[in-house]
Amino acid sequence: MGWLVGMLQPLAEVVQVVLGTWLVVRRQGRREGFAPRAAAMAVALLAGIVFFSWLGMSAVPELTRNGAPQLIGQFATFTALLGFLVVCVVRLYDVPVYHALFCCAAGYTMQNLATGADGLAVLLAGRLWGVSEGDAIVRAILGTGSLLVVFLPCYQLFVRPVEKSGTVQVEDRSTVGVFVVVIMVVILFDVLNKALSYGPTPLELLLGLRLIHGAACVFVLFAQYEMLFAQRMRADAATAERLLAERRRQYQLSRENIEAINIKCHDIRHQIRHLGETGTAVDAAVLADIAREVSVYDSAVRTGNDALDTILTEKSLVCEGEGISLTCMADGHALDFLAPAELYALFGNALDNAIEAVRKVEDPERRAVVVRVRRVGEMVAIHVENACAVRTEFVDGLPQTTKCTADGSRDIYDHGIGTRSMRALAERYGGLFSATQRGDTFCLDITLPLPG
């Protein structure tokens, strides 16, 4: 039963990796059936720990002896654990595989930093004060202390600022691949440090290696989160530029429409003069043309929120051009706590999807989109409703795209991201996201708590 005792140390390290990964990914949207999936994966993970502990302690004891087999075995085990955690994150959270790799790599970095601090504390306690490594109480105290000393600052310095500014999903695949390779090197470095600590290696060299390992972990974690901040800045800059471009476009449209109406007014003045002189009626086609020009002013939306006004005005112009009725009843001030980029992502995606669905509706009486934003107690409720000509399929509570690739298969990779981002935004603020279809009407409901 010695392998059961030997299982405790790798179990602690696995728990640290899982904890670090959870700290990074916890704000992402959860998939349906989260609890049973998490329980099943926890059982599978525990079974794997028991199996590998038995394998190393009883079946193939060479794997736990200091030497090349031990190094290879530990490196292979922790690399396999990295792959398993990536699968777990993808199955439990609504994130692409590259963001899952990023989260697991960050979790591994924090675990390596904590393990390095624990190893350094054990080394100093053993070499300087003669504390036995087999003292379970001392090891537990040092391990817990190292975990708190590392994880709390890492959370405050790296994870929490990203959560406050809004979680970003990693899109740079090549950079994530580089970080995964670096993490594997860091894992190998940590395994070598552990192996050297069991031999007659001078204390000064062990201290130097541990400090280098810790510095490498801090650098990797810093670089990972700098990449996230840079990506968010690029996204915010692109959104701001888009908003500015839309404002310029609306201004140009207003000028053109005013000029067109002035011309029509000039024409109708002549028509009125002709009516007064000859007693003939004004041409009905001219009046209809003027009415059409003036109706453009009805597209301007005023909700009390400049960013929301820009988005809704843009979409109302699109709807008018395509014969779609857009009805908006919105308290824009209720959404002042959202950044313009978040508003654009939320309403831009919702209305683009609604307009795309209504385009397929042939009955002109049903070609309509309704937007409502209102305060309900300490919450703000967002409701987007549109006609739908086809039956929508749902997976994990999200509507599936009907767009197809060149070969006719459903494009699940390049489309549907907007809906996932809306749900992630709602859950990041502690709100709820719901998409349903009742008959031929599709409804999108988002509820967000108002900040205190």
Secondary structure, 3 states (H helix, E strand, C coil): CHHHHHCHHHHHHHHHHHHHHHHHHCCCCECCCHHHHHHHHHHHHHHHHHHHHHHHHHHCHHHHCCCHHHHHHHHHHHHHHHHHHHHHHHHHECCCHHHHHHHHHHHHHHHHHHHHHHHHHHHHHHHHHCCCCCCHHHHHHHHHHHHHHHHHHHHHHHHHHHHHHCCCCCCCHHHHHHHHHHHHHHHHHHHHHHHHHCCCCCHHHHHHHHHHHHHHHHHHHHHHHHHHHHHHHHHHHHHHHHHHHHHHHHHHHHHHHHHHHHHHHHHHHHHHHHHHHHCCCCCHHHHHHHHHHHHHHHHCCCCCCHHHHHHHHHHHHHHHHCCCEEEEEECHHHHCCCCHHHHHHHHHHHHHHHHHHHCCCCCHHHCEEEEEEEEECCEEEEEEEEECCCCCCEECCEECCCCECCCCCECCCCCCHHHHHHHHHHHHCCCEEEEEEECCEEEEEEEEECCC
